[in-house]
Amino acid sequence: MKKVVKAMDEFPLWLKVILALPILDIVWAVYRIIKGAAYGKVSLVIWGIVWIILGWAIFWIIDIISLIVYRDIKILA
């Protein structure tokens, strides 16, 4: 699972932004769940589940801002 996290971390910025758009943001929700499981962080798994439920409506904006500022998914991940 750590290989999946590393591979997603190495995506080019343009692809990360596309995946942060509404509906496609579910990819980052799954990323959070996988990263939480790989590193043993229960809170990250919970945030991933919440992201699946509310990410398409609200949280995708947080992902785009995080990508613009940090060039990576850093907030709640």
Residue pairs with C-beta under 8 A, 6 or more apart in sequence:
1 34
1 37
1 38
2 38
2 39
4 34
4 38
5 31
5 34
5 35
5 38
8 31
9 72
11 19
13 67
13 71
16 67
16 72
16 73
17 64
17 67
18 24
19 25
19 27
19 28
20 28
20 60
20 63
20 64
20 67
20 73
21 60
21 64
22 56
22 57
22 60
23 56
25 51
25 55
25 56
25 59
25 60
25 63
26 51
26 52
26 55
26 56
28 51
28 55
28 63
28 73
28 77
29 48
29 49
29 51
29 52
29 55
30 48
30 52
31 48
31 73
31 77
32 44
32 45
32 47
32 48
32 51
32 76
32 77
33 44
33 45
33 48
33 49
34 48
35 41
35 44
35 48
35 77
36 42
36 43
36 44
36 45
36 46
36 47
36 48
37 45
44 76
44 77
47 76
47 77
51 59
51 76
55 63
62 75
62 76
63 73
63 75
65 75
66 72
66 73
66 74
66 75
66 77
67 73
